[in-house]
């Protein structure tokens, strides 16, 4: 009897753990959120002059005179499938204590075709491969000009 209870308990535990596994039947559920861009790389372009690389050290703050300017890039994926990539600038005048926040958003939308992510701006859509590990989203976007844009984002 004791053996039957142990076997039944282990089988039940295995079913519960299996049912709580990582399910990506609706990728929107895990991708929606705000991210801080930590690096952007554009590579493999038909025109080598279009290749580009930038990392978080390029997005930090700099001090010039009495002003401190901080730059960052954010990515937001919303429930209504908006894809918002924003360049953010914050300038602080240390003499008089004023703060100027500027946000330059590039707004598009995203959709899924099976597991394939599609990102669209102004009716032009590009396929993207995505991977979410812990709090990091890695996007590899294939551009029409042959470039591959790799964006690494940390979830906020």
LUMRO-49974 format. One record per residue: y, x, z of N, C-alpha, C in turn. Coordinates in pm, whole numbers, padded with zeros to 5 digits, always signed. Last residue first. Example, Ala and Ser with C-alpha at 12.3 -4.5 7.8 and 13.67 -1.06 7.14 Angstrom:
2
-00225+01285+00708-00106+01367+00714+00003+01290+00787-00569+01319+00780-00450+01230+00780-00330+01320+00780
//
This chain:
156
+04529+01298-01862+04621+01294-01747+04566+01205-01639+04304+01508-02036+04339+01373-01991+04425+01381-01866+04401+01748-02263+04351+01726-02128+04398+01590-02081+04301+01838-02593+04386+01759-02505+04320+01748-02367+04320+02017-02886+04253+02009-02758+04349+01945-02659+04283+01975-03225+04373+01947-03113+04288+01936-02987+04277+02107-03539+04201+02100-03415+04299+02084-03300+04270+02025-03868+04360+02029-03752+04274+02008-03628+04201+02179-04162+04137+02117-04047+04230+02136-03929+04315+02126-04499+04330+02183-04365+04243+02107-04264+04307+01993-04737+04202+02090-04710+04208+02151-04572+04491+01793-04752+04525+01920-04818+04424+02030-04790+04397+01587-04591+04380+01574-04736+04408+01705-04810+04228+01710-04294+04346+01667-04368+04318+01663-04518+04021+01625-04040+04017+01681-04175+04133+01623-04256+04041+01707-03709+04089+01612-03809+04091+01681-03945+03889+01717-03420+03890+01796-03543+03920+01700-03656+03966+01706-03079+03973+01635-03207+03974+01736-03320+03852+01686-02758+03865+01780-02870+03860+01698-02999+03955+01621-02440+03926+01558-02568+03952+01661-02677+03853+01666-02109+03908+01727-02230+03861+01654-02354+03733+01605-01871+03865+01546-01896+03930+01602-02021+03415+01618-01985+03489+01604-01860+03622+01536-01890+03456+01603-02321+03383+01675-02217+03469+01674-02092+03435+01442-02617+03497+01429-02485+03406+01496-02383+03510+01484-02952+03416+01517-02845+03492+01511-02714+03528+01379-03293+03581+01386-03157+03470+01419-03060+03639+01422-03619+03524+01434-03529+03582+01452-03390+03802+01213-03850+03810+01307-03738+03678+01305-03661+03960+01142-04164+03845+01138-04074+03859+01243-03966+04274+00992-04223+04191+01112-04223+04076+01094-04125+04487+00789-04423+04390+00803-04316+04307+00930-04335+04798+00661-04482+04711+00774-04515+04618+00799-04398+04966+00465-04379+04863+00425-04474+04771+00537-04519+05121+00603-04186+05182+00553-04311+05078+00521-04418+04835+00751-04057+04981+00749-04050+05032+00703-04186+04525+00730-03884+04609+00693-03998+04757+00698-03963+04204+00846-03824+04342+00847-03774+04434+00828-03894+03880+00755-03739+03977+00765-03848+04116+00753-03787+03568+00872-03625+03705+00832-03590+03792+00850-03712+03239+00773-03649+03345+00849-03714+03482+00789-03678+03043+00610-03560+03092+00710-03465+03209+00790-03521+03159+00340-03741+03044+00393-03669+03095+00488-03562+03460+00400-03774+03361+00361-03873+03230+00419-03822+03746+00310-03588+03613+00371-03592+03534+00313-03706+04093+00404-03584+03985+00307-03596+03853+00384-03598+04441+00430-03496+04308+00486-03512+04206+00373-03523+04778+00482-03615+04672+00403-03552+04539+00471-03576+05091+00626-03524+04995+00583-03624+04895+00491-03558+05393+00779-03459+05305+00668-03427+05219+00633-03548+05537+01029-03299+05480+01006-03431+05372+00901-03408+05828+01050-03092+05690+01006-03116+05657+00994-03266+06006+01246-02915+05998+01221-03059+05855+01181-03093+06216+01227-02645+06079+01204-02688+06081+01171-02836+06406+01388-02399+06395+01344-02538+06248+01331-02573+06608+01384-02119+06471+01371-02168+06474+01319-02310+06820+01571-01935+06813+01502-02063+06668+01503-02108+06980+01580-01628+06852+01593-01697+06858+01511-01825+07216+01761-01429+07181+01653-01520+07050+01685-01591+07331+01948-01250+07214+01870-01211+07178+01755-01303+07526+02128-01305+07572+01995-01265+07455+01900-01235+07378+02365-01335+07512+02368-01274+07551+02230-01223+07140+02317-01469+07134+02350-01327+07270+02352-01259+07040+02086-01680+07158+02170-01660+07168+02195-01510+06736+02058-01838+06802+02043-01708+06920+02140-01704+06557+01886-02078+06658+01989-02054+06730+01958-01924+06255+01831-02224+06332+01798-02104+06427+01914-02077+06085+01692-02491+06174+01799-02447+06253+01749-02327+05785+01625-02659+05872+01592-02547+05955+01713-02508+05635+01476-02924+05693+01604-02881+05798+01567-02777+05346+01273-02936+05488+01287-02903+05523+01429-02867+05146+01055-03100+05159+01198-03074+05308+01224-03055+04959+00780-03068+05097+00824-03050+05098+00971-03010+04790+00534-03206+04773+00679-03189+04914+00735-03185+04675+00215-03108+04787+00300-03149+04753+00445-03116+04481+00029-03027+04448+00130-03128+04568+00205-03184+04533-00117-02807+04555-00184-02935+04546-00086-03052+04492+00068-02604+04392-00038-02624+04409-00110-02757+04594+00396-02729+04611+00271-02656+04499+00171-02686+04629+00728-02674+04545+00634-02748+04545+00504-02669+04867+00978-02690+04827+00854-02622+04746+00769-02719+04952+01306-02627+04879+01216-02715+04841+01095-02634+05231+01530-02607+05136+01436-02548+05071+01352-02656+05365+01845-02558+05319+01749-02657+05216+01661-02589+05666+01993-02428+05526+01955-02418+05494+01860-02533+05911+02209-02293+05854+02142-02410+05707+02110-02384+06207+02245-02110+06061+02238-02105+06012+02156-02225+06478+02443-02030+06422+02351-02127+06271+02359-02122+06752+02488-01826+06608+02507-01835+06555+02401-01930+07070+02644-01827+06982+02534-01868+06836+02578-01869+07244+02847-01791+07230+02753-01679+07135+02638-01712+07071+03073-01989+07196+03046-01917+07171+02958-01797+06770+02945-02035+06875+03008-02114+07008+02973-02048+06430+02941-01977+06563+02934-01915+06660+03011-02003+06154+02735-02064+06233+02856-02084+06371+02833-02022+05818+02614-02022+05962+02607-01998+06028+02741-02027+05552+02558-02264+05609+02566-02130+05760+02554-02125+05415+02571-02500+05470+02441-02462+05545+02446-02330+05296+02810-02544+05408+02777-02631+05479+02649-02587+05083+02802-02372+05191+02895-02339+05315+02870-02425+04907+02626-02497+04989+02575-02387+05101+02671-02349+04940+02726-02847+04866+02695-02725+04963+02655-02614+04898+02717-03199+04987+02708-03085+04905+02672-02962+04886+02802-03539+04818+02800-03411+04922+02799-03299+04829+02739-03887+04919+02739-03772+04835+02739-03644+04849+02737-04246+04773+02761-04123+04870+02783-04007+05006+02730-04470+05002+02608-04389+04923+02626-04260+04964+02964-04606+05091+02951-04533+05096+02827-04445+04727+02924-04751+04721+02995-04622+04851+02987-04541+04645+02631-04893+04757+02724-04893+04759+02794-04757+04417+02506-04800+04417+02557-04937+04529+02659-04954+04331+02595-04459+04417+02527-04558+04402+02590-04696+04199+02679-04232+04120+02650-04351+04199+02583-04462+04383+02516-03961+04316+02628-04027+04242+02581-04153+04578+02465-03692+04558+02415-03828+04502+02533-03906+04560+02383-03355+04533+02485-03457+04510+02416-03590+04692+02340-03038+04683+02285-03174+04657+02401-03268+04637+02275-02690+04643+02365-02806+04630+02286-02935+04689+02077-02509+04686+02214-02459+04684+02315-02573+04851+01775-02461+04798+01865-02563+04804+02008-02508+04751+01542-02234+04845+01652-02251+04782+01748-02351+04696+01192-02280+04648+01329-02279+04765+01426-02294+04607+00868-02177+04714+00964-02208+04659+01105-02187+04371+00637-02333+04437+00705-02223+04547+00797-02272+04056+00575-02473+04188+00521-02440+04246+00595-02320+03793+00672-02485+03902+00750-02545+04041+00702-02505+03613+00494-02374+03624+00627-02313+03740+00708-02369+03648+00257-02519+03646+00253-02373+03664+00390-02310+03614+00325-02785+03749+00294-02735+03753+00304-02583+03340+00342-02833+03414+00465-02802+03555+00440-02751+03095+00159-02743+03233+00128-02773+03319+00250-02737+02862+00294-02700+02857+00184-02795+02998+00139-02831+02797+00520-02555+02918+00524-02636+02916+00411-02738+02687+00575-02234+02672+00489-02350+02803+00487-02427+02513+00754-02010+02634+00764-02090+02615+00686-02219+02330+00538-01779+02352+00656-01862+02479+00646-01943+02239+00338-01622+02374+00385-01597+02408+00508-01680+01976+00302-01688+02071+00197-01727+02216+00242-01708+01859+00524-01569+01861+00512-01715+01962+00409-01762+01888+00455-01298+01955+00574-01350+01964+00567-01501+01724+00225-01292+01866+00217-01256+01942+00335-01313+01474+00330-01365+01538+00225-01447+01687+00215-01419+01431+00507-01151+01439+00559-01288+01506+00457-01380+01414+00325-00938+01521+00423-00941+01540+00480-01082+01177+00191-01008+01305+00118-01002+01423+00212-01010+00996+00401-00983+01013+00336-01113+01145+00259-01117+01020+00454-00708+01057+00557-00805+01080+00497-00944+00924+00207-00603+01059+00255-00572+01107+00359-00672+00661+00204-00699+00753+00099-00740+00898+00142-00717+00563+00430-00560+00562+00428-00707+00660+00324-00759+00599+00339-00293+00666+00461-00340+00674+00463-00491+00433+00113-00292+00576+00098-00263+00653+00219-00314+00185+00232-00340+00238+00134-00434+00388+00117-00415+00153+00385-00105+00161+00452-00235+00221+00359-00340+00125+00189+00085+00240+00277+00094+00262+00348-00040-00120+00082+00000+00000+00000+00000+00126+00087+00000
//
